[in-house]
Amino acid sequence: MEDRRIREFARFLIGYSLRLRKGEKLLIEVHGREIPLARALVEEAYAAGAKPFLQLYDYKLDRALLSGMDDEHMAEIAAYDLARMKDMDAYIDLRATENLCEWNDLADERVAAYRRNYLGPVHLKQRCNHTKWAVIRYPNDAMAQLAKMSTERFEDYYFDACLFDYAKLSAAMRKLADRMERTDKVRITGRGTELELSIKGIPAVVLDGHINVPDGEVYTAPVRDSISGVVSFNTPIPYEGFVYTDIVLEFKAGKVVGARANDSARLNRLLDTDEGARYTGEFAFGVHPRIESPIGDILFDEKIHGSFHLTPGKCYDNASNGNVSAIHLDLICIQRPEYGGGEIYFDGELVRKDGLFVAEDLECLNPARLLG
């Protein structure tokens, strides 16, 4: 029997997130085994008069393919998928893998080739900027284990976060976006952090349930050469099968000139993917009031209330600072007191302290107001 929340979520994704219209083409990619949500999405797409296209992937088979693939072969595969992506109006990625570390032991050069020849042109450049899209995790046993919860408890947590009142959250986030668009200098302080950057002239974008779900962030991009100082991140960052921890970056004139982590060599190889990988493409606030602690999944963790994230790699076209890269590495710092605290200033004014907004016009974003 289908969980009513799955049907409700499918309707939310088709009707609210993607605003799918009659005749539009929707590509649904499922990474992992067949799941009830995929079937519900197909049915709801048809109900909207749209045309669903379905592609199933298996990380084990993808790993075997990548292991022997050269750049030419990868570019040929990307060419086919890029042509299909260009023909789509909307895209949903359902990630339901059973082993989150399946790619962990792939050779660095194979993963780099994937980023350069496939992820960059098909997803970061085409899909992110030219389709209506949503990337979704699925609350299976693997994800529940990652979150250190029972599957039943994690399902409740998952749907509470994903089916939040985004209209209320959106109205509050727009006040932050307005503030950001009037701001030049941002200063961030905290444990192991003293950082300055400019966001002058770059749009601030509200994510309120129309892109990744769960949603709940406001992002912009730093002026490319404006970042200086040191920033420490206190949240585990899974990326391509490896989990980075204790990341510290040092910036000069916008460029990462020093980087260390639990595997500093691996992190620096990632940041050497291309020239743009050592510059940043995004600066954002996480404000979802029901997402409090990291679970090892970026789609959730970047929305943690009281957090910010800074992203080495490609910027988004709708908040562009001109940075181009084959990576987009969201690095997260939670500034609530139990995580070490910290302050964020806009043009010298303290706007958030220890994870709570203290500027009067932004207090509406604090959990007590959003959940009250």
VOZAVO-320458 format. One record per residue (C-alpha): residue in three letters; x, y, z. Coordinates in steps of 0.02 Angstrom, whole numbers, padded with zeros to 5 digits, always signed. Example, Ala and Ser with C-alpha at 12.3 -4.5 7.8 and 13.67 -1.06 7.14 Angstrom:
BEGIN
ALA+00615-00225+00390SER+00684-00053+00357
***
This chain:
BEGIN
MET+00000+00000+00000GLU+00071+00169-00050ASP+00120+00286+00092ARG+00005+00438+00074ARG+00158+00549+00102ILE+00238+00481-00057ARG+00087+00531-00160GLU+00081+00701-00074PHE+00266+00726-00108ALA+00249+00676-00291ARG+00108+00801-00315PHE+00212+00934-00227LEU+00361+00902-00341ILE+00259+00902-00502GLY+00138+01042-00460TYR+00237+01159-00346SER+00423+01127-00370LEU+00425+01102-00558ARG+00259+01185-00602LEU+00249+01056-00741ARG+00133+01105-00882LYS+00038+01011-01017GLY+00152+00952-01156GLU+00314+00982-01061LYS+00447+00845-01058LEU+00508+00782-00890LEU+00663+00673-00871ILE+00660+00567-00713GLU+00827+00487-00670VAL+00830+00357-00532HIS+00996+00311-00454GLY+00962+00148-00364ARG+00823+00022-00368GLU+00644+00057-00420ILE+00555+00154-00284PRO+00372+00199-00257LEU+00409+00385-00275ALA+00469+00361-00454ARG+00307+00275-00502ALA+00204+00410-00417LEU+00302+00545-00511VAL+00267+00461-00678GLU+00082+00452-00638GLU+00073+00633-00577ALA+00167+00693-00732TYR+00039+00608-00842ALA-00100+00684-00736ALA-00026+00856-00773GLY-00029+00820-00959ALA+00161+00810-00967LYS+00274+00681-01049PRO+00383+00585-00926PHE+00546+00504-00982LEU+00628+00378-00866GLN+00810+00326-00845LEU+00872+00201-00715TYR+01052+00199-00655ASP+01148+00081-00543TYR+01302+00147-00453LYS+01387-00023-00460LEU+01367-00031-00649ASP+01419+00152-00666ARG+01575+00112-00565ALA+01619-00030-00683LEU+01594+00083-00832LEU+01698+00225-00761SER+01839+00108-00712GLY+01888+00077-00893MET+01830+00236-00976ASP+01944+00361-01061ASP+01906+00545-01095GLU+01848+00513-01274HIS+01725+00379-01221MET+01657+00487-01080ALA+01636+00634-01198GLU+01539+00523-01319ILE+01419+00467-01181ALA+01401+00646-01123ALA+01357+00703-01299TYR+01208+00585-01306ASP+01146+00634-01133LEU+01175+00819-01166ALA+01068+00811-01323ARG+00929+00730-01223MET+00945+00856-01081LYS+00930+01000-01205ASP+00765+00926-01262MET+00692+00923-01086ASP+00590+01056-00999ALA+00609+00982-00824TYR+00717+00858-00730ILE+00705+00758-00569ASP+00849+00657-00497LEU+00798+00526-00368ARG+00949+00462-00274ALA+00913+00300-00184THR+01081+00211-00182GLU+01108+00073-00056ASN+01295+00105-00038LEU+01342+00287-00023CYS+01527+00246-00043GLU+01514+00145-00204TRP+01634+00261-00297ASN+01754+00285-00152ASP+01897+00182-00224LEU+01884+00241-00404ALA+02048+00311-00469ASP+02059+00500-00455GLU+02087+00522-00641ARG+01926+00426-00681VAL+01822+00535-00565ALA+01907+00692-00632ALA+01864+00636-00810TYR+01683+00612-00756ARG+01677+00788-00684ARG+01761+00867-00834ASN+01675+00775-00975TYR+01504+00731-00905LEU+01450+00818-00744GLY+01509+00989-00801PRO+01428+01000-00974VAL+01272+00894-00943HIS+01224+00950-00768LEU+01316+01103-00704LYS+01306+01197-00868GLN+01149+01133-00956ARG+01029+01056-00832CYS+01056+01178-00688ASN+01036+01331-00798HIS+00912+01280-00932THR+00782+01163-00854LYS+00663+01166-00708TRP+00745+01039-00594ALA+00743+00954-00425VAL+00869+00835-00348ILE+00794+00722-00215ARG+00865+00596-00093TYR+00753+00450-00046PRO+00729+00394+00135ASN+00793+00216+00117ASP+00890+00111+00242ALA+01059+00178+00184MET+01009+00358+00210ALA+00931+00320+00379GLN+01091+00234+00432LEU+01192+00385+00375ALA+01080+00494+00484LYS+01100+00371+00629MET+00912+00346+00641SER+00793+00201+00621THR+00715+00196+00449GLU+00542+00235+00520ARG+00605+00385+00619PHE+00704+00449+00470GLU+00553+00438+00356ASP+00457+00551+00477TYR+00603+00673+00484TYR+00621+00670+00294PHE+00439+00707+00254ASP+00426+00840+00392ALA+00571+00931+00310CYS+00520+00905+00129LEU+00337+00950+00150PHE+00365+01108+00251ASP+00260+01266+00229TYR+00371+01342+00095ALA+00256+01490+00066LYS+00288+01552+00243LEU+00474+01515+00230SER+00484+01603+00061ALA+00411+01767+00126ALA+00542+01772+00265MET+00686+01724+00150ARG+00645+01863+00028LYS+00683+01990+00164LEU+00857+01914+00181ALA+00878+01915-00008ASP+00832+02100-00012ARG+00961+02136+00123MET+01095+02038+00030GLU+01063+02133-00131ARG+01092+02298-00038THR+01254+02233+00040ASP+01433+02256-00016LYS+01549+02188+00119VAL+01516+02029+00218ARG+01623+01984+00368ILE+01614+01812+00449THR+01694+01774+00617GLY+01695+01619+00726ARG+01801+01476+00787GLY+01946+01466+00664THR+01862+01593+00549GLU+01901+01772+00503LEU+01840+01802+00326GLU+01790+01950+00219LEU+01707+01953+00048SER+01600+02062-00062ILE+01431+02017-00137LYS+01401+02187-00216GLY+01299+02186-00375ILE+01264+01999-00378PRO+01082+01939-00363ALA+01023+01845-00210VAL+00913+01695-00249VAL+00779+01620-00136LEU+00762+01431-00139ASP+00588+01394-00074GLY+00543+01220-00136HIS+00568+01242-00322ILE+00743+01166-00341ASN+00818+01044-00216VAL+00696+00975-00088PRO+00703+00999+00058ASP+00737+01181+00021GLY+00774+01330+00130GLU+00923+01434+00078VAL+00964+01603+00006TYR+01116+01608-00105THR+01221+01731-00201ALA+01403+01727-00257PRO+01556+01820-00193VAL+01637+01944-00310ARG+01765+01825-00383ASP+01925+01904-00317SER+01854+01979-00157ILE+01877+01842-00027SER+02019+01856+00097GLY+02054+01769+00262VAL+02027+01598+00338VAL+01868+01496+00358SER+01841+01332+00453PHE+01699+01213+00413ASN+01626+01101+00549THR+01511+00989+00448PRO+01560+00825+00362ILE+01555+00846+00173PRO+01522+00691+00066TYR+01583+00712-00112GLU+01601+00574-00241GLY+01602+00436-00111PHE+01725+00515+00011VAL+01680+00612+00169TYR+01788+00765+00203THR+01798+00832+00382ASP+01887+00974+00472ILE+01907+01076+00312VAL+02001+01241+00329LEU+02027+01357+00180GLU+02139+01509+00167PHE+02096+01640+00034LYS+02195+01780-00047ALA+02118+01889-00183GLY+01975+01764-00200LYS+02083+01611-00226VAL+02106+01462-00110VAL+02293+01469-00072GLY+02289+01345+00072ALA+02175+01196+00104ARG+02181+01061+00235ALA+02061+00925+00294ASN+02060+00746+00355ASP+02138+00705+00186SER+02223+00866+00131ALA+02306+00788-00021ARG+02139+00725-00088LEU+02056+00893-00057ASN+02194+00986-00147ARG+02183+00868-00296LEU+01997+00909-00305LEU+02034+01095-00296ASP+02159+01073-00438THR+02025+01005-00556ASP+02033+01166-00656GLU+02070+01350-00629GLY+01895+01391-00565ALA+01898+01257-00430ARG+02005+01367-00317TYR+01884+01513-00333THR+01708+01514-00263GLY+01541+01513-00352GLU+01417+01525-00209PHE+01390+01600-00036ALA+01229+01552+00052PHE+01129+01548+00213GLY+01039+01391+00274VAL+00874+01432+00360HIS+00761+01278+00365PRO+00693+01274+00544ARG+00665+01085+00547ILE+00841+01040+00490GLU+00957+01056+00639SER+01101+00933+00629PRO+01208+00862+00489ILE+01162+00690+00425GLY+01301+00674+00296ASP+01193+00726+00148ILE+01225+00895+00068LEU+01047+00920+00006PHE+00991+00920+00188ASP+01145+00988+00274GLU+01162+01147+00170LYS+00988+01197+00233ILE+01030+01181+00420HIS+00966+01333+00513GLY+01104+01440+00584SER+01226+01386+00448PHE+01312+01462+00297HIS+01400+01379+00154LEU+01537+01433+00037THR+01566+01341-00125PRO+01727+01319-00220GLY+01685+01294-00403LYS+01553+01343-00529CYS+01430+01483-00499TYR+01247+01480-00552ASP+01195+01584-00701ASN+01061+01675-00600ALA+01190+01732-00471SER+01345+01738-00576ASN+01517+01800-00530GLY+01591+01729-00690ASN+01675+01579-00610VAL+01679+01422-00717SER+01727+01249-00654ALA+01684+01065-00666ILE+01656+01056-00478HIS+01531+01134-00358LEU+01586+01091-00181ASP+01467+01155-00046LEU+01563+01176+00118ILE+01456+01205+00272CYS+01484+01291+00438ILE+01351+01287+00574GLN+01364+01439+00688ARG+01243+01395+00828PRO+01323+01394+01003GLU+01335+01205+01015TYR+01441+01208+00857GLY+01557+01347+00915GLY+01454+01502+00875GLY+01501+01645+00760GLU+01446+01810+00687ILE+01402+01877+00515TYR+01408+02064+00474PHE+01336+02157+00325ASP+01430+02318+00292GLY+01484+02325+00473GLU+01312+02285+00548LEU+01293+02125+00648VAL+01149+02030+00565ARG+01169+01855+00636LYS+01250+01796+00798ASP+01269+01615+00852GLY+01150+01558+00716LEU+01007+01678+00756PHE+00967+01834+00657VAL+00979+01990+00767ALA+00935+02121+00636GLU+00754+02167+00668ASP+00696+02143+00489LEU+00772+01968+00483GLU+00709+01897+00648CYS+00565+01820+00551LEU+00690+01688+00490ASN+00727+01621+00664PRO+00649+01450+00703ALA+00540+01516+00844ARG+00452+01632+00721LEU+00442+01509+00576LEU+00374+01368+00685GLY+00265+01476+00796
***
